[in-house]
């Protein structure tokens, strides 16, 4: 059984630790290696107790509860793993961290996943102050101070899909379709796909296969960082599909990442809760053998894209 920290004031622990280390000088000069190591065990315990004591009622909480309390003091801030080890009072803090994500549904983003998302955002030209922060692999971020009660159930589904023989993109799609309309974290998608290039596969489902997957950059700016939602369990018509990503990006850059519909210009000037997002529209429809070239494509928000296909009118700004 793990050793429980002792209830002591931080300053009292500090004084005891200093005294112990001062006395250790004699052991450095007189004792053998085994005795030296044994004399440092109490210092190790005191140091852990000191870290635990920094949190209010820290000795009364479990290691997992202390980690969560620390995250909730600093939501949205990047936190080093070493910090979590100090407040947890144990070296196996990473396991407790995983339990918080998987069993209790706290949206804690790892540095590994954050950097995969950041690379995907940069590839899409989505940089700026809202971009995913650069993080080291041993850093973490509580993206939202809210617990997801359904997370444990979803992780069970994710585990079943992960073990299947399907490709990464099919696994991601199966997981989305098992959770239509529900916020899904990037950590879940990374786990299901079991590859580092999972953001590209998720994007391909939206841009090539026409699945209505939204994020804070592609549909709902109010979503937290690293959260995805499959709005409906249906694909878009064929005209939305199979535009190569490199071509789509060239079109978006040419059109200054804004809707070219007359008087629109989204996202410029629209409120944060607006759910429009940008898509590439075929001037000559894909169904009419229109080519996937920049000359035949124009940037529209999803609302005006739907309007164009519903009415047959393409009202572009000059």
N, C-alpha and C positions, 0 to 999 in steps of 0.2 A: 504493500500500500504506500502511496506517495506521502511524503512528510508534509504535515499541515504547518503553515507559517504561524509564528507566535504573535499574539496581540501585544505590540509594544509601540511606543511613540517613535517616530523616525529619528529624532535627535538622540534618544537613549540608545538605539541600535547603532547609530553612527559612532557614538563614544565607545561602545563595547567593541566595535570593529577596529577602531583605531588602536585601542589597548591591545587587542589580540595581535594585530600586525606589528606593533612595537615589540611585543614579547617574542615575536617570531625570529627576531635577529639572532637570539641565542641558539635557536634550532638550526639556523643556517650555518653557524660556526661549529656546533657541537654534535648535531644529530645526523643519523644516516638518512638515506633517501626515503625509506619507509616511514620513519618517524616524522620527517618533514611533511610528507603528504598527509599523514594522519592529523597533524597539527593544523593543516589548512582546511580540513573538513568543516570545523565550526565556523571558520571565516566565510566559507562558501554558503553555509546556511544563513549566517547573519546578513550577507549581502543580498540573498534572495528575500529574506524577511524585510530588509530595508526597502527593496523595490515594491513589495506587496503593500507595505505600510503607507506608501505615498497616496494610495487611493483611500477615500473614506470607507471605513468598515472593511478594508481590503482583506483582513484575515478571516472575515466571516463569509467571504465569497469563494466560490470555486475558481480555478484558473480560467475556465471558459467565461465565467461571469466577469472576472476582472478584465479580460481582454475586451469583452463587449463594452464594459463601462468606459474603458479608455477610448475606444473607437467613438462612442457616443459623445464624449467630451470634445472630439475634434472631427465631426462629420465633414466629408468633402476635402479633407486634408490628407496628403500622402504621409504614411507612417512607416518607419523602418521596422523590420522584423525584430531587430535587437531591442527596440522599445517594448514590443509586445512580450519578448522573453523576460524583460525586467519586471513588468507589472504582473505577468502571469506567475512568476516565481518558479517556473519549470522550464526545462530545456526543450520539451516536446510541445511547444506552443503551436506549431504548425498543424498538429492533429486537432487541437482544440479549435483552431481557426476554421479548419475544414468542417468540423461539426457545426459551428455557427452558420456556415453557408448552407450545408447540405441538410442538416436536421432541423435547424431553426429558421432558415430562410432569410438571413441577414445579407443584404447585397454588398458583399465585400469583394472588391476587385483586386486581383493579384497583379503584380508588376509584369509578369509574363503575358497575361491576357491583355493588359492595358497597352503594351507595346505592339502587340499584334493588331489591335484596333487602331492605334496611332499610325502604323504603317499603312493600313487600309485607307484611313482618312487622307493621309498625304497623297496616296495614289489617286484618290478621287478629287484631289485639289481642295479638300476641306480642312484648311488650316485656319489659324487665327486664335483669338483668346478663348474660343469655345472648344478648341481641339482637345483631344485626350492628352493629359500631361505625360511627359516622359518620366518613366519610373524604372528603377532597378528591379531585377527579378525578386529580390527579397524585400520589396516594399508593397504596401497594401493601402486600400482606399475604401472607406465606407461611403458608397455613392449616394445613399439616401437613408435617413434615420427612420426606417420603416421596416417592420418584419413581414415577410411573406409566409402566411400560414400554410399555403399549399405547396411550398417548396419541397418538403420531404417526399410528398407523393410524386412530384414531377421528377425528382432525382431517381426514384425507383424506375419510372418509365425510361428515363435517360440511360440508366444502366442496362436495361434490356435491349434498347436500340443500339447502344455502343457495342454490345457483344455480337450483334448480327454481322453477316458477311456482306452487307450492302456497302456501296461506296459512300464517301464522306458527304457528298451533296444529298444523296438519297436519305442518309441518316438524319441530316439536319431537317430535311423536308418532313420526314415522318414525325420528328419531334415537334415541329411547328404545327402539323395537322392534328397532333394529339393535344395541343394547347391553343386552339384558335381563340383569338381575342385576349389572350393572357400575356402579360409582360414576361419575357424570357430573358434571363441575363446572359451576357457573353460568356461567363464561366460555364453555364450549362451547355451552350452550343460548342464551346471548346471541348468539353468533356465528351459530348455525344460524337462529334466528328473525329476526335482523337488524332488530329493533324494540326500543325501550326498555321497552315494556310486556310483555316476555316472561314475567316471573314470574306475571302474571295468567293468561296462556295456559296455563302449566304447571299452575297451580292448577285451572283449568277442566277440564283433562284428568282430574284426580283427582276433583274434587267434582261435576262435571256429567256427565262421560262414564264415570266409574267405573274408570279405570285405576289399578292399585295402585302409585302413585308415592309414595315415602317420602323424608322429609328428617329432620333432627334434631328438628324440631318436629312432624312428622306421621308417626311410625312408629318411628324409631330415634334416640334421643338421643345415641348414641355416634358418629353420623356427624359428620364435620367440618362447619364452617360452609360453606354454599353448595354442598353436595354432594347430588345426587339419585340415587335408584335406582328403576328399574322392576322390581318384584319378580317379576312373572309377565307373560307375553305374553297376557293375557286381561282382559276387562272384567268388572266386577262386575255382578250382576243389575240389572234395571231399577229396582228400588226405591231404589238408591243414586244415581240420576241426576237431573239437571235441577232441583236445588234452587237457587234464585237465591242468589248469594253473600251479598247483603245480608240475606236471611232466615236463612241458615245462621249468619251472624255474630250476629244478634240472638238466636237460640236458644242459641248457645254462651255469650254474655254473660249471658243470663237464668239459665243453669244453672251459672254460675260456672266456665266452662271445665273441667268435670269430668264424668266418667261418672256417670249417675244410677242405674245398676244398684245394687240393694241390696248394701251392703257393699263396693262397688268404690271409686268416687271418684277413679279415675285422672285425672290423673297424681299426685295428692297421696299421698305415702307409699310410692311404688313406686321400685325401684332404677333407676338410669340406663340399664341395659341392657334394661329392659322395652320390648318392641316394640309396645305398644298405642298407638293414637292415636284421636282423637275424630272421630265422625261423627254426622250428624243422622239419626235414625230416624223413619219414619212410624208413628204410632200406628195410623192406618187406612192400609193399604198403598197405595203409589202404584198398583199393579196393580188395586186395588179402588176406584180413583178418589179416593184420599185426597189432600187438598189440600197444597200446599207453603206452609202457613201456620205461624207459630210455635205456634199452639194444637195443631196436629196433629203437631208435631215434638218430639223429645226427644234430648238428647245422650247418646250411648253410646260407649264405647271400641270399637275394631273387633272385639275378641274377643267382647264381649257382644252386639254388633250381629249378628255371625254366629250366636251362640247363639240369639238371639231368632228369627231367620229359620229356623234349623234345627229348633227345638222348638216355635215358636209361642207361647212364654211370654215375657212382658215383666214382669220382676220389678223394679219401681222402688222406690227408697227413698221413705219418706213425706215 
